[in-house]
């Protein structure tokens, strides 16, 4: 019998001892919650607790008045007992509301990283090491410690617990309660929202990737059969990372910025005899104004490659995404007489279609989707819109 020892992979951003590195969190774009907003969140939560407890407070006050007016041991008539029903109902309803609020607050804090107050001011609590949700039981332990501090030192105990973040040695405002719950409170409005899984994944890749100066130069895409007017050769990159084509006197009728006219991508290789026309074409217009004329099939990605199912003349268009969100072969664009279709090639971060109204829809991998006029396509951190197909 053999025994295999499995070692858990270290969590990114933590040292060998498991302690989180504040510099890693800062590089991802996590912004510690400012003390003013944390105080505002606590004030809102406290106000909600007071509001919910009002029925119980009124009920206890009425009970005290009734007992004082009747006297101890004098509740012998039905009228005396009936006078206590209303206050007791208020006390019961108030206690029930307080209990429900407590469970809801703990569940929200543990599962979503927010309380009513934190959500109101744009703060989130996350696990200090993994940046995931804090966890229900961690948050419950935190609440029990706060309750114990109130029982031992009323008012002073909770005040010390909350104000202890002012002397956090890491300078991130983590209080004793945060340390007990292994929490970090972040500003989700002015920094990275760690509950946005895609944004956090992109940030991790960017921080953990090699510096740009050390990355290998992309190989040439020039064909060995020689260069002619239909050969696609990358000559320049726009700020969106789109590889541009060289100047040509032939090709698509639409001119790109700079005065030159790019040839349609994906055009078939010239034959010995005149063949049919290049067919319908469209223009992919990227966010920074870069334009690519497209016809036939083109493959987009950080280093696209044809599969056995792709046409032999499918054009390969490498893109550079600053967010590191592109897969090697991310998506395929097909242009023909039926219009233009986009297919996600089982990319890691997906491809989505944004209609003219701004509604975004994730595309099912491997299924061609028609791109309606006025729509845009998002892949990784890049976006392009498609101009109407022309015959």
For each residue, the residues with C-beta under 8 A, 3 or more apart:
1:
2:
3:
4:
5:
6:
7:
8:
9:
10: 14 16
11: 14 18 129 130
12: 24 204 208
13: 20 21 24 25 28 129
14: 10 11 18 19 20 21 129
15: 18 19 21
16: 10
17:
18: 11 14 15 129
19: 14 15
20: 13 14 24 25 128 129
21: 13 14 15 24 25
22: 25 26 170 171 172
23: 26 27
24: 12 13 20 21 27 28 207
25: 13 20 21 22 28 30 131 184
26: 22 23 29 30
27: 23 24 207
28: 13 24 25 131 192 200 203 204 207
29: 26 191 192 203
30: 25 26 131 184 186 191 192 194
31: 186 187 190 191 192
32: 171 172 173 184 185 186 187
33: 37 38 123 173 185 186 187
34: 37 38 173 187
35: 38 39 165 166 173
36: 39 40
37: 33 34 40 41 121 122 123 187
38: 33 34 35 41 42 123 165 173 185
39: 35 36 42 43
40: 36 37 43 44 117 120 121
41: 37 38 44 45 115 117 118 120 121 123
42: 38 39 45 46 117 162
43: 39 40 46 47 117
44: 40 41 47 48 116 117 120 121
45: 41 42 48 49 105 115 116 117 118
46: 42 43 49 50 117
47: 43 44 50 51
48: 44 45 51 52 101 116 117
49: 45 46 52 53 98 101
50: 46 47 53 54
51: 47 48 54
52: 48 49 94 97 98 101
53: 49 50 56 57 94 97 98
54: 50 51 57 58 94
55: 58 59 90 91 93 94 97
56: 53 59 60 90 91 93 94 95 97 98
57: 53 54 60 61 94
58: 54 55 61 62 87 90 94
59: 55 56 62 63 86 87 88 89 90 91 92 93 94
60: 56 57 63 64 87 91
61: 57 58 64 65
62: 58 59 65 66 86 87 90
63: 59 60 66 67 84 87 88 91
64: 60 61 67 68
65: 61 62 68 69
66: 62 63 69 70 83 84 87
67: 63 64 70 71 72
68: 64 65 71
69: 65 66
70: 66 67 74 75 80 83
71: 67 68 74
72: 67
73:
74: 70 71 80
75: 70 80 81 84
76: 80
77: 80 81
78: 81 82
79: 82 83
80: 70 74 75 76 77 83 84
81: 75 77 78 84 85
82: 78 79 85
83: 66 70 79 80 86
84: 63 66 75 80 81 87 88
85: 81 82 88 89
86: 59 62 83 89 90
87: 58 59 60 62 63 66 84 90 91
88: 59 63 84 85 91 92
89: 59 85 86 92 93
90: 55 56 58 59 62 86 87 93 94
91: 55 56 59 60 63 87 88 94 95
92: 59 88 89 95 96
93: 55 56 59 89 90 96 97
94: 52 53 54 55 56 57 58 59 90 91 97 98
95: 56 91 92 98 99
96: 92 93 99 100
97: 52 53 55 56 93 94 100 101
98: 49 52 53 56 94 95 101 102
99: 95 96 102 103
100: 96 97 103 104
101: 48 49 52 97 98 104 105
102: 98 99 105 106 143
103: 99 100 106 107
104: 100 101 107 108
105: 45 101 102 108 109 115 116
106: 102 103 109 110 136 139 140 143
107: 103 104 110 111 136
108: 104 105 111 112 114 115 116 119
109: 105 106 112 113 114 115 118 125 134 139
110: 106 107 133 134 135 136 137 138 139 140
111: 107 108 133 136
112: 108 109 133 195
113: 109 118 124 125 126 133 134 194 195
114: 108 109 118 119 123 124 125
115: 41 45 105 108 109 118 119
116: 44 45 48 105 108 119 120
117: 40 41 42 43 44 45 46 48 120 121
118: 41 45 109 113 114 115 121 123 124 125 185
119: 108 114 115 116 122 123
120: 40 41 44 116 117
121: 37 40 41 44 117 118
122: 37 119 187 188 189 190
123: 33 37 38 41 114 118 119 185 186 187 188
124: 113 114 118 185 186 188 193 194 195
125: 109 113 114 118 134 139 178 181 183 184 185 186
126: 113 130 131 132 133 134 183 184 186 194 195
127: 130 131 132 133 134 135 138 182 183 184
128: 20 174 178 182 183 184
129: 11 13 14 18 20 182
130: 11 126 127
131: 25 28 30 126 127 184 194 200
132: 126 127 194
133: 110 111 112 113 126 127 195
134: 109 110 113 125 126 127 138 139 181 182 183
135: 110 127 138 139
136: 106 107 110 111 139 140
137: 110 140 141
138: 110 127 134 135 141 142 181 182 183
139: 106 109 110 125 134 135 136 142 143 181 183
140: 106 110 136 137 143 144
141: 137 138 144 145 180 181
142: 138 139 145 146 177 178 180 181 183
143: 102 106 139 140 146 147
144: 140 141 147 148
145: 141 142 148 149 161 176 177 180
146: 142 143 149 150 158 161 177
147: 143 144 150 151
148: 144 145 151 152 157
149: 145 146 152 153 157 158 160 161
150: 146 147 153 154 155 157 158
151: 147 148 154 157
152: 148 149 157
153: 149 150 156 157 160
154: 150 151 157
155: 150 158 159
156: 153 159 160
157: 148 149 150 151 152 153 154 160 161
158: 146 149 150 155 161 162
159: 155 156 162 163
160: 149 153 156 157 163 164 176
161: 145 146 149 157 158 164 175 176 177
162: 42 158 159 165 175 177
163: 159 160 166 175
164: 160 161 167 168 175 176 177
165: 35 38 162 168 173 174 175 178
166: 35 163 173
167: 164
168: 164 165 171 172 173 174 175
169:
170: 22 174
171: 22 32 168
172: 22 32 168 184
173: 32 33 34 35 38 165 166 168 185
174: 128 165 168 170 178 179 183 184 185
175: 161 162 163 164 165 168 178 179
176: 145 160 161 164 179 180
177: 142 145 146 161 162 164 180 181 183
178: 125 128 142 165 174 175 181 182 183 184 185
179: 174 175 176 182
180: 141 142 145 176 177
181: 125 134 138 139 141 142 177 178
182: 127 128 129 134 138 178 179
183: 125 126 127 128 134 138 139 142 174 177 178
184: 25 30 32 125 126 127 128 131 172 174 178
185: 32 33 38 118 123 124 125 173 174 178
186: 30 31 32 33 123 124 125 126 191 192 194
187: 31 32 33 34 37 122 123 190 191
188: 122 123 124 191 192 193 194 195
189: 122
190: 31 122 187
191: 29 30 31 186 187 188
192: 28 29 30 31 186 188 196 199 200 203
193: 124 188 196 199
194: 30 113 124 126 131 132 186 188 200
195: 112 113 124 126 133 188
196: 192 193 199 200
197: 200 201
198: 201 202 325 349
199: 192 193 196 202 203
200: 28 131 192 194 196 197 203 204
201: 197 198 204 205 349
202: 198 199 205 206 323 324 325 349 381
203: 28 29 192 199 200 206 207
204: 12 28 200 201 207 208
205: 201 202 208 209 323 324 325
206: 202 203 209 322 323 324
207: 24 27 28 203 204
208: 12 204 205
209: 205 206 324
210: 214 215
211: 214 215
212: 215
213:
214: 210 211
215: 210 211 212
216:
217:
218: 234 303 318
219:
220: 233 234
221: 232 233 234 243 316 318
222: 227 231 233
223: 226 227 231
224:
225: 269
226: 223 231
227: 222 223 231 233
228: 231 270
229: 248 249 250 251 263
230: 251 263 267 268 269 270
231: 222 223 226 227 228
232: 221 245 263 265 315 316
233: 220 221 222 227 245 246
234: 218 220 221 237 243 244 245 318
235: 243 244 245 246
236: 243 244
237: 234 241 242 243 244 320
238: 241 242 244 286 288 289 290
239: 288 290
240: 286 287 288 290 319 320 382
241: 237 238 319 320 321 322 382
242: 237 238 286 290 292 317 319 382
243: 221 234 235 236 237 317 318 319
244: 234 235 236 237 238 256 262 290 292
245: 232 233 234 235 248 262 263 265 292
246: 233 235
247: 260 261
248: 229 245 251 260 261 262 263
249: 229 261
250: 229 263
251: 229 230 248 261 262 263 264 267 293
252: 261 262 263 264 281 283 293 295
253: 261 390
254: 261 283 291 293 387
255: 259 260 261
256: 244 260 261 262 290 291 293
257: 289 290 291
258:
259: 255
260: 247 248 255 256
261: 247 248 249 251 252 253 254 255 256
262: 244 245 248 251 252 256 265 291 292 293
263: 229 230 232 245 248 250 251 252 267 293
264: 251 252 267 278 281 293 294 295 296
265: 232 245 262 292 293 294 295 296 298 315 317
266: 294 295 296 297 298 311 313 314 315 335
267: 230 251 263 264 278 295 296 313
268: 230 271 275 278 296 313
269: 225 230 313
270: 228 230 275
271: 268 275
272:
273:
274:
275: 268 270 271
276: 279
277:
278: 264 267 268 281 295
279: 276 295 296 335 336 337 391
280: 295 335 336 337 389 390 391
281: 252 264 278 293 294 295 335 389 390
282: 293 294 295 335 340 386 387 388 389 390
283: 252 254 291 292 293 294 386 387
284: 291 292 294 333 384 385 386 387
285: 289 290 291 384 385 386 387
286: 238 240 242 289 290 291 292 382 383 384
287: 240 382 383 384
288: 238 239 240
289: 238 257 285 286
290: 238 239 240 242 244 256 257 285 286
291: 254 256 257 262 283 284 285 286
292: 242 244 245 262 265 283 284 286 298 317 384
293: 251 252 254 256 262 263 264 265 281 282 283
294: 264 265 266 281 282 283 284 298 315 333 335 340
295: 252 264 265 266 267 278 279 280 281 282 335
296: 264 265 266 267 268 279 311 313 314 315 334 335 336
297: 266 310 311 313 314 315 332 333 334 335
298: 265 266 292 294 314 315 316 317 332 333
299: 304 305 306 310 314 315 316 317 329 331 332 333 345
300: 304 317 319 329 330 331 332 333 379
301: 304 318 319 326 327 328 329 330 331 345 347
302: 318 319 320 321 326 327 328 330
303: 218 318 328 329
304: 299 300 301 316 317 318 328 329 330
305: 299 316 328 329
306: 299 310 311 312 314 316
307: 310 329
308:
309:
310: 297 299 306 307 314 332
311: 266 296 297 306 314
312: 306
313: 266 267 268 269 296 297
314: 266 296 297 298 299 306 310 311 332
315: 232 265 266 294 296 297 298 299
316: 221 232 298 299 304 305 306
317: 242 243 265 292 298 299 300 304
318: 218 221 234 243 301 302 303 304
319: 240 241 242 243 300 301 302 326 330 380 382
320: 237 240 241 302
321: 241 302 324 325 326 380 381 382
322: 206 241 381
323: 202 205 206 380 381
324: 202 205 206 209 321 380 381
325: 198 202 205 321 348 349 379 380 381 382
326: 301 302 319 321 330 347 349 379 380 381 382
327: 301 302 330 345 346 347 348 349 380
328: 301 302 303 304 305
329: 299 300 301 303 304 305 307 332 345
330: 300 301 302 304 319 326 327 344 345 347 351 379 380
331: 299 300 301 342 343 344 345 347 351 377 379
332: 297 298 299 300 310 314 329 342 343 345
333: 284 294 297 298 299 300 340 341 342
334: 296 297 340 341 342 343 368
335: 266 279 280 281 282 294 295 296 297 339 340 389
336: 279 280 296 339
337: 279 280 391
338: 341
339: 335 336 370 371 389
340: 282 294 333 334 335 370 371 386 389
341: 333 334 338 368 369 370 371
342: 331 332 333 334 351 353 363 368 369 371 377
343: 331 332 334 363 366 367 368 369
344: 330 331 347 350 351 363 364 365 366 367 379
345: 299 301 327 329 330 331 332 365 366
346: 327 365 366
347: 301 326 327 330 331 344 350 351 365 379 380
348: 325 327
349: 198 201 202 325 326 327 379 380
350: 344 347 362 363 365
351: 330 331 342 344 347 362 363 377 378 379
352: 360 361 362 363 377 378 379
353: 342 360 361 363 369 371 375 376 377 378
354: 358 359 360 361 375 376 377 378 383
355: 358 359 361 372 374 375
356: 372 373 374 375
357:
358: 354 355
359: 354 355
360: 352 353 354 378
361: 352 353 354 355
362: 350 351 352
363: 342 343 344 350 351 352 353 367 369
364: 344 367 369
365: 344 345 346 347 350
366: 343 344 345 346
367: 343 344 363 364
368: 334 341 342 343
369: 341 342 343 353 363 364
370: 339 340 341
371: 339 340 341 342 353 375 377 386
372: 355 356 375
373: 356 386 388
374: 355 356 385
375: 353 354 355 356 371 372 385 386
376: 353 354 383 384 385 386
377: 331 342 351 352 353 354 371 383 384 385 386
378: 351 352 353 354 360 382 383
379: 300 325 326 330 331 344 347 349 351 352 382 383
380: 319 321 323 324 325 326 327 330 347 349
381: 202 321 322 323 324 325 326
382: 240 241 242 286 287 319 321 325 326 378 379
383: 286 287 354 376 377 378 379
384: 284 285 286 287 292 376 377
385: 284 285 374 375 376 377
386: 282 283 284 285 340 371 373 375 376 377
387: 254 282 283 284 285
388: 282 373
389: 280 281 282 335 339 340
390: 253 280 281 282
391: 279 280 337
